[in-house]
Amino acid sequence: KYTKFSICYYWINSLDQKTSIYSRLENVAIPSGEENKTAALSYDYRIMPLENTSSTGTYYCKVKWNDIQKMGRGVFVLVRDTGYINTSYRWEILVTFTVLLAVLSITATALLLWKRK
């Protein structure tokens, strides 16, 4: 009963649209003496290449028997354009902090000189 099943790979994009990528039917022969035992089989499928940023989404694998359906938890894939630069605000924070200290220093000096007079 469970030797015939289908494997389906698909992805769901940010708009919750489901797109089928690949599917195939399997018919696994059970060796003599292995009946009524649990078996684990590995099936890999490589999705290459991801053309553009619209390929971003969660990718799933689903296996269907006659009356049972099992689905994986999915893998989220973020696709970026070539030349993408990860944003870093280190220099902006450093310059802002330095300018703030300079303004406070000048204000404190001006207040001290004004109090002296």
Secondary structure, 3 states (H helix, E strand, C coil): CCCEEEEEEEEECCCCCEEEEEEEEEECCCCCCCCCCCCCCCCCCCCCCCCCHHHCEEEEEEEECCCCEEECCCEEECCCCCCCCCCCCHHHHHHHHHHHHHHHHHHHHHHHHHHHC
